Amino acid sequence: MEYQNTDHTFAVCAYKESPYLESCIKSLVNQKVKSNIIVCTSTPCEFIENMAKKYDIPYYVREGKSDICDDWNFSVACTKTNYVTVAHQDDVYNEHYVEELLKHIPDEKMSIFIADYLPLKGGKAGKRDINSKLRKFLRQPMRCKKLAASKWWRRRILSLGNSICCPGVTYNKSVVGLPIFTSKMKFCIDWDTFLKCAEIKNSHFAYCDTPIIYYRIHDGATSKEFIVDHRRIKEDTDMFNKFWPSFLTKIIMVFYKKAYDTYN
């Protein structure tokens, strides 16, 4: 699906036979303002290929071992537009996502567009849990354009944790540069990338304070996998150490780890 008048693409990163892939694609196809859509994978199979064919979506396969950083960069490289949203197959996008994004695209200094979100549990977008409420609170300074344009404030917003919903972010390739994802982290690759974007001079974040993405929480989520094998604790600690002395990081982590309960 190519729309020449929309300089934006949803690059869906598909992995194996996800029962949620079609819901994600449907939410993109049903946008009030149509945009480009592609499906990319490093685990090619008939299921993903047939899903792309069903919705007449370009399908790209990356050869080699699956890797979050490589997979995401591959999906970006497959796009022809300047603006790209790396869509996660588990999540669902509100029909007004592109409409809200386009309000900010005329601003060439925008590095990333960030959207508010609601947790999706049991197939339904429910009320905000404690984690969602806290993350929304931490994002509030971004509602002020002056603060969102300040490198110092962008760093401060990220210094208290990753309050940004990764699949709700659209990247401006002309500002962020390629490859977009250069972090060596696996779980915190998004947080580390947002920090990279925050440190770009003469740029700013754009923020939509209306929930226009629904972030699915389920047992098969990568987030839960990283919690179980303790890699998340290590990478969260490493990220906080980029902002704070180690003794303060230890204190922050005591409280930050409570957010992991969201995935139980």
N, C-alpha and C positions, 0 to 999 in steps of 0.2 A: 504494500500500500504506500504509494508515493504521492505526496501533495506538494507540488513545487512552490506553492505560495506560503508554506510553513517551514521556516528554517529550523525545524526541530524534529528529533527522532526519538521514539521510545525503543531502546535496544533491550529486548527481553533476554535475560540470561537463563536459559533452560538447562536443567540438570536431571538426567535420567527420566523416569516416568512419574512426574509429580501429579498428584490428583488435583492440584490447585492451579495448574498451568492455564487451563481453559478459562477459568474465572478471571485470571489476570488479563489474558488476551481480550476477553469480552469487554472488560472495563476500558481497555484502550481503544478498541474498535468503536465503542459507544460514546466516545468523547463528543461533547456538543460542538467543539471546534476540532475538526479532523486534523490529524498529524501523521507523520510517517511512522511506520512500525516495522521492525525487523526482529527475527528470532535467531539467537546465536547459541551454540553449545559446543562443549568439548567431550560430550558423551552422546554421540549421535545414535539415534534409534528410530524405528518406524513411528513410535508414539509421537515424538517431537516433530518429525518430518511431516506426518499426516496432519498434525494440529496446524502447522504452518500452511499446508496446502488447503486445509478446510477454510481458513480465513484469508487465503490469498496473500500471504506475508512472505517476503524474501527470507530465505533460510541459509544460514552460514555455519560451517563446521570448522572448528579449530583443531588441528592435529596436535597430538602430544598429550602429556599427562594433565589432568584437570588441576587448575591452580586459580584461586580467586583473583589474584592480581593480573595474571596473564589472561584469564577469561574476560575480565572486565575491560582490560585494555584492547583486547581483540574486538569486543562488541563495539567499543567506541571507534576503532579503526574501520569498522564496516559501515559506519554512518557517513552520509554525504553532506550532512547539515552541520552548522556551527554549534547548535545547541543540542545536547543529548542527555536523556534521562536513562540511566542504567536501571531498568525495571527488574525487580526480583519476582520470580515466578510464583511465590507464595502470596504476594500482596495484591490488593485491589485499589484501583485509582478512581476517585470521584469523577463524575462526568464533566466537571468544570475545571479539572486540573490544567489542561492546555489553555483554556480561557484565562485563567488566573496568571499563568506563566507569561502569556503574550502581553500582559499589561507591563511587564518589566523588560521584555526583550529589546525595546528601542534604546535602552540604556546600555551602551557598549562597555561601560566600566564594571558592570555586574559580573562577578566571577562565578557565583553560584546562586541559584534560586532555591530557597528552602521552604518546605511546606509543613504546616501543622498536621498532626495525624491523630487517629483514634486506634486503639488496640482492637484487633479482630479475633475473637475467641468463639469457638463452636460455630463458625460460619456467620456470626453476627457481629456488627460493630457495636460494642457495648459502651458503658460509661467508662470514663477515664479511671484507670487504676492509679495507685499512689505514684508509681514510676512515671506514668504519662503526665500526671499533674505536675510533678517536680520538674520534668524536662520542659514542659511548657513554660513554667515559671522562669527557668533559666534562660529561655529564649526571648523573654520579653524585651530586653534592651535592643534587640534587632528590629523592633517595631519603629524605633527612632532612626531615621535615615542617617542622621549625623553620627550616631554611635555605630551603626552598621558600616559606615565609611571609615571608621577609626581602626587602625591596625591594633592599637592597644586594647580597645574594647572587644574586638573580635577574639583576641587571645584570652581576655578575661572570661568571656562567655564560655570558651572551650576549656578553661582551666579547672572548672568545677565538675567536669564530666562531659560525656558525649550526649548533648541534648538534642542533636539533629538526627532525624529519621532518614537513614541512608537512601532507601528507595524513593524518598520524596524530594531528592535533590536533582536539579538540572544544572549541568556544567556548561559554561561558555568556553569553548575550546580556544578561542582567540585570546582569551585572558589567562586561563589556567595553563595552556600549553599542552603539548603531547610528549610522551604519554602522560595521561592524567594521574594514573596510580603508580607511584614510585616507592611506596612504603614497603619495607621488608616484613611488616607485621601481617598476620592472617586475620585474627578477629578484629583488631583495632585498625585495620587498613582504612576504614572510612573516617574514623576520628583523626588519624594521622594525616589523611588527605585533606580534611577540612582545615587542619592547622596549616598545612601547606598553602591552601587557598587564602587563609586569613592573613598570611604574611606577604601576600602579593601587594606591592605598593600601588598607590593610585587606583585602587579597586574597592569594591564593597560587596556585602552580602545583600540579597533581596529576600524579604520574608513575607510569606502569606500566613496570617494568624488564624485562618479558617481551616479546619481539618478537611483536606482534600485528598488524603490517602489513608488507607486502612491497613495497618501493619499486623499481619497474621502471626499469632503465637500458637505454636503446636509442638508436639513431642519431636517431630522430625526436623525442627528448625536448626540451622547451623549455630545460632546463638546458644541453644541449650547444649548442643554437642560440645562447644568450647568450654561451657561451664563445668560439665561433667568431668572433662579431662584436665581441668584447672589451667588451661592455656589462657583463658580470659583473665584470670587473676593476675598472671604474670604480665600480660600486655597492658592491662589497665594500670597496673603499678608503674610500668615503664612510661606510659603516657603521662601520668601525673607527675612523674619525676622530671618531665620536660618543662613543667611550670613551677614546681615547688621543691623545697629541700626534702630529702628523704624522710626526715622525722615527721614532717607535716603530711607527706604522702601516706605514711602508715596510719595516721589519725583519720585522714579522709577515707581510706580504704575500708576502715571499720564500718563506716556508714554506707559507703558506696556499694559494698557487697550485699547489702540488704535488698538492693534493686534486683539482684539475681532471683529473688523469690517470685518475681513476676512470671518466670518460666516454669514454675512448679504447678 
